[in-house]
Amino acid sequence: MSATLAQADDAALPAAPPGRPPEGGHPPLEGSARAFGTIALSAAVFMNVLDSSIANVSIPTIAGDLGVSTTQGTWVITSFAVANAITVPLTGWLTQRFGQVRLFVLATLLFVLSSWLCGFAWSFESLVFFRVLQGAVAGPMIPLSQALMLSSYPRAKAGMALALWSMTILVGPIAGPLLGGWISDNYSWSWIFYINIPIGLVAAWASWQVYKSRDSLRTHRPIDRMGLFLLVLWVGALQVMLDKGKDLDWFASPLICILAVVSVVALIYFVIWELTAAHPVVDLTLFMQRNFTAGTVSLSIAYGVFFGTVVLLPLWLQNTMGYTATWAGVAAAPVGILAIIMSPIVGQLLARNDPRRIATFAFLIFSLISYMRAQYNTNVDLFGVMLPTFIQGAAMATFFIPLTTISLSGLRPDRIPAAAGLTNFVRLVCGAFGTSITTTLWDNRAIMHHARLTEVARPGEPAFDHIMGGLRNLGVDPLHGAAMLDQVINQQAYTMSATDFFYASALIFLILIGLIWLARPKTADHGGGSAAAGAH
């Protein structure tokens, strides 16, 4: 099997005549055109990523203004996520129909329009509808920007191209909650959508000016209607199940059970159909490429665990440790410092070093910081919370870029958009799984720890009698004293549950190192040219 995958990798990149780029590609940009194109693509991606997270902290405000409960308000997030997850893997097929540049610019303009409609929404139902539209047009933007960025740089600077591109991916989720909270507190929530309009219009205009002569060839392939229907069915059911599972007590809810069955059955039919269809809507044969499979799976699982931490840490700080939303954001903010500083350095290192070694370093750092967080207790101070977060920035810069490089290594230029779309799709699905699994396990483990702690918090136990006696001496009646003690036990239980997750995360990152080394990426020194080999 390994030999077959290795042969598939070797066959993926045909030889090009001397002095000419591979078929379907373009020569790299030079000078100001490259800088202008990089800024335009980065602005569009930042707008996209920012919008996927900026609404999260504004849900209570939006729900209150539109007259719905906070639970109903979460459909503002779910609707975007479902539509986005469906269209991301369609990037390759849509590119063949419309061309890379046309599709990217069109998606960016439609994103601007849907953002304006979201801000203008007159009811909750209209907002959810416009968020569906916004999520759908947002899907192709990130993988297409990745492909266009790679085509802008020479093969030897592919790592730098990915580094510049990934900086916006890394900073967006951090800036989103901070900016969303500030806008909601000081202005109308509509402005979290309106701010996209000037950024998107400038990014679309600039991208068209730079890349309009570099569009990919278009082919009018038949529409795989059955494949598209099955994709919408299983992804939609899965995303709603993951988003609503915790609120509905998972498989105790008939709705969640139905969604799970629909998702699994539709996925099985989807895989069979796409592997046998003459013109599949999603190119699943990419998983026959050894590098693509190893890189995508490693990146996606790591992203799922990482994203679980991103969700859990603020929840623990606010719900258990008494932090305000602002101070929880401050505690998470240092993660972007090293990520921004090191991303260009990693881009340069990739030109001369094996990406597997850099990704291994990243997973070791992730494991280290997870272990540091596993030592937390209820007395941890702000510096103790911020230090691992600051160090985590180095891991973010050194895991995202090398694993993306490995995933795209050895692919033909015409397969880069499809591969980038599929990689981002799997990453997003794993991120959704990571969020749902983390929050559910956190609650379940906290219940278990609470039960064990209360076994010794009862009359007759020396510690319990000592505390209750001290409270009585302070004038606290037994009923209120028991309530105060239960609050302390809850705080300890949720902290112990969080440290359980961090211990497990440290172990998972160590295991993932072995998966990285299953890949056999081509390097610039051996003529493969890494991820950008097919981008020119």
HUCORSUL-V409553 format. One record per residue. N is the residue number from 0. RES is the residue in one letter. PSI is psi in whole degrees, 0 to 359 (none if undefined). Layout:
N RES PSI
N RES PSI
This chain:
0 M 315
1 S 320
2 A 320
3 T 316
4 L 321
5 A 320
6 Q 324
7 A 322
8 D 316
9 D 327
10 A 351
11 A 334
12 L 100
13 P 153
14 A 143
15 A 150
16 P 151
17 P 135
18 G 359
19 R 146
20 P 162
21 P 158
22 E 136
23 G 358
24 G 181
25 H 154
26 P 152
27 P 156
28 L 163
29 E 152
30 G 228
31 S 329
32 A 318
33 R 316
34 A 317
35 F 316
36 G 320
37 T 316
38 I 318
39 A 313
40 L 319
41 S 321
42 A 318
43 A 317
44 V 318
45 F 317
46 M 317
47 N 308
48 V 321
49 L 317
50 D 334
51 S 342
52 S 343
53 I 332
54 A 342
55 N 312
56 V 350
57 S 0
58 I 314
59 P 320
60 T 314
61 I 314
62 A 318
63 G 317
64 D 327
65 L 4
66 G 36
67 V 167
68 S 163
69 T 325
70 T 315
71 Q 326
72 G 336
73 T 347
74 W 341
75 V 325
76 I 314
77 T 316
78 S 318
79 F 315
80 A 319
81 V 309
82 A 321
83 N 316
84 A 330
85 I 319
86 T 340
87 V 311
88 P 350
89 L 359
90 T 315
91 G 315
92 W 317
93 L 325
94 T 319
95 Q 329
96 R 321
97 F 342
98 G 147
99 Q 309
100 V 313
101 R 316
102 L 318
103 F 313
104 V 318
105 L 315
106 A 320
107 T 316
108 L 319
109 L 328
110 F 319
111 V 313
112 L 313
113 S 329
114 S 317
115 W 318
116 L 322
117 C 315
118 G 331
119 F 355
120 A 134
121 W 352
122 S 168
123 F 320
124 E 319
125 S 324
126 L 316
127 V 318
128 F 315
129 F 330
130 R 326
131 V 313
132 L 317
133 Q 316
134 G 323
135 A 315
136 V 340
137 A 335
138 G 306
139 P 348
140 M 315
141 I 308
142 P 325
143 L 320
144 S 325
145 Q 314
146 A 318
147 L 323
148 M 317
149 L 323
150 S 346
151 S 342
152 Y 150
153 P 161
154 R 321
155 A 341
156 K 23
157 A 321
158 G 320
159 M 321
160 A 314
161 L 326
162 A 313
163 L 320
164 W 318
165 S 338
166 M 321
167 T 325
168 I 325
169 L 324
170 V 327
171 G 308
172 P 338
173 I 316
174 A 331
175 G 303
176 P 321
177 L 312
178 L 319
179 G 318
180 G 319
181 W 316
182 I 316
183 S 325
184 D 331
185 N 341
186 Y 189
187 S 148
188 W 339
189 S 332
190 W 345
191 I 341
192 F 323
193 Y 331
194 I 344
195 N 337
196 I 305
197 P 321
198 I 313
199 G 319
200 L 316
201 V 317
202 A 319
203 A 315
204 W 313
205 A 319
206 S 319
207 W 320
208 Q 322
209 V 320
210 Y 0
211 K 332
212 S 4
213 R 22
214 D 152
215 S 163
216 L 145
217 R 139
218 T 134
219 H 78
220 R 150
221 P 150
222 I 124
223 D 82
224 R 318
225 M 317
226 G 319
227 L 318
228 F 314
229 L 323
230 L 311
231 V 321
232 L 308
233 W 324
234 V 317
235 G 315
236 A 318
237 L 315
238 Q 317
239 V 320
240 M 315
241 L 322
242 D 326
243 K 353
244 G 314
245 K 318
246 D 329
247 L 13
248 D 38
249 W 234
250 F 5
251 A 348
252 S 129
253 P 324
254 L 316
255 I 321
256 C 316
257 I 316
258 L 321
259 A 315
260 V 314
261 V 316
262 S 313
263 V 313
264 V 315
265 A 324
266 L 316
267 I 313
268 Y 323
269 F 313
270 V 313
271 I 315
272 W 314
273 E 329
274 L 343
275 T 350
276 A 147
277 A 324
278 H 75
279 P 148
280 V 335
281 V 129
282 D 86
283 L 347
284 T 349
285 L 332
286 F 353
287 M 345
288 Q 123
289 R 313
290 N 318
291 F 314
292 T 310
293 A 315
294 G 316
295 T 315
296 V 316
297 S 313
298 L 317
299 S 316
300 I 316
301 A 320
302 Y 321
303 G 315
304 V 316
305 F 316
306 F 328
307 G 321
308 T 319
309 V 324
310 V 317
311 L 317
312 L 310
313 P 324
314 L 315
315 W 317
316 L 319
317 Q 315
318 N 332
319 T 318
320 M 355
321 G 16
322 Y 147
323 T 167
324 A 323
325 T 313
326 W 330
327 A 323
328 G 321
329 V 319
330 A 329
331 A 344
332 A 323
333 P 347
334 V 335
335 G 345
336 I 300
337 L 330
338 A 316
339 I 318
340 I 318
341 M 340
342 S 312
343 P 326
344 I 317
345 V 321
346 G 321
347 Q 321
348 L 327
349 L 335
350 A 340
351 R 354
352 N 156
353 D 122
354 P 336
355 R 325
356 R 320
357 I 318
358 A 324
359 T 316
360 F 318
361 A 315
362 F 329
363 L 319
364 I 316
365 F 317
366 S 320
367 L 312
368 I 329
369 S 320
370 Y 320
371 M 318
372 R 333
373 A 347
374 Q 2
375 Y 150
376 N 182
377 T 356
378 N 5
379 V 138
380 D 179
381 L 320
382 F 320
383 G 330
384 V 321
385 M 331
386 L 307
387 P 327
388 T 319
389 F 314
390 I 327
391 Q 334
392 G 324
393 A 322
394 A 322
395 M 318
396 A 329
397 T 0
398 F 323
399 F 312
400 I 309
401 P 320
402 L 327
403 T 320
404 T 314
405 I 317
406 S 323
407 L 1
408 S 130
409 G 8
410 L 148
411 R 157
412 P 325
413 D 349
414 R 353
415 I 312
416 P 316
417 A 318
418 A 317
419 A 320
420 G 316
421 L 320
422 T 314
423 N 326
424 F 310
425 V 322
426 R 316
427 L 320
428 V 316
429 C 326
430 G 320
431 A 317
432 F 316
433 G 317
434 T 311
435 S 314
436 I 318
437 T 309
438 T 325
439 T 313
440 L 325
441 W 313
442 D 316
443 N 317
444 R 326
445 A 321
446 I 317
447 M 313
448 H 323
449 H 318
450 A 320
451 R 322
452 L 324
453 T 344
454 E 330
455 V 355
456 A 71
457 R 158
458 P 140
459 G 339
460 E 131
461 P 316
462 A 317
463 F 312
464 D 324
465 H 315
466 I 313
467 M 324
468 G 318
469 G 321
470 L 323
471 R 322
472 N 335
473 L 1
474 G 14
475 V 127
476 D 158
477 P 323
478 L 312
479 H 327
480 G 318
481 A 322
482 A 320
483 M 319
484 L 322
485 D 325
486 Q 320
487 V 319
488 I 319
489 N 316
490 Q 316
491 Q 320
492 A 315
493 Y 329
494 T 316
495 M 323
496 S 319
497 A 319
498 T 330
499 D 316
500 F 319
501 F 322
502 Y 314
503 A 320
504 S 317
505 A 319
506 L 318
507 I 318
508 F 324
509 L 320
510 I 322
511 L 337
512 I 320
513 G 325
514 L 324
515 I 319
516 W 2
517 L 341
518 A 156
519 R 68
520 P 145
521 K 144
522 T 162
523 A 329
524 D 338
525 H 13
526 G 0
527 G 326
528 G 16
529 S 214
530 A 330
531 A 5
532 A 325
533 G 5
534 A 357
535 H none
